[in-house]
Amino acid sequence: MVPSMTRNAMSALLVAAVALSLSACTRGSRDLEAWVAEVKARPAPPLDPLPVMKQFETFEYAAQDLRDPFSQPTADRDGGNALRPDPNRRKEVLEAFPLDSLDMVGTIGEGGGVVGLVMGPDRVTHRVRSGNYLGLNDGRITAVFEDRIEIVELVPDGAGGWLERPAKIALEDN
């Protein structure tokens, strides 16, 4: 057992240590306040510049002259509609590829005698002109320009008939 004198001495020592530690907190606050004031007085570091925003090309959707996509197609049901693929026509080489896998890579000639150069996914370049076919939807070339090839595709309308859908392949800026 610990004598009562030692217990009293330990209690007194503990009280003295607590009092000493509390008095140390109040004494050192002046230098802390001075350091905080100095840091606040420093000029702020410069901000990073704002990132440059990428400018996007605007696209104007003008569908006033097009058919309403939610209305029933108006195809002639009695067989008088001349729009239909020719099953007896011999398929051309570029009709084996989807239209989005074909790339226009240039032209040859000028004026009315412009011939388009189209590269297929097999990396072979083909010469095309108005009247040639390409793509999976019986796409017939209607015009070849120096920067694009205009096409009319025949697509099913969902009601047993066929609709013409315009498409184009543009020359890529590389």
Secondary structure by P-SEA (a helix, b strand, c coil): cccaaaaaaaaaaaaaaaaaaaaaaaaaaaaaaaaaaaaaaccccccccccbbbbbbbbbbcccccccccccccccccccccccccccccccccccccccccccccccccccbbbbbbbccccbbbbbcccccccccccccccccccbbbbbbbbbccccbbbbbbbbbbbbcc
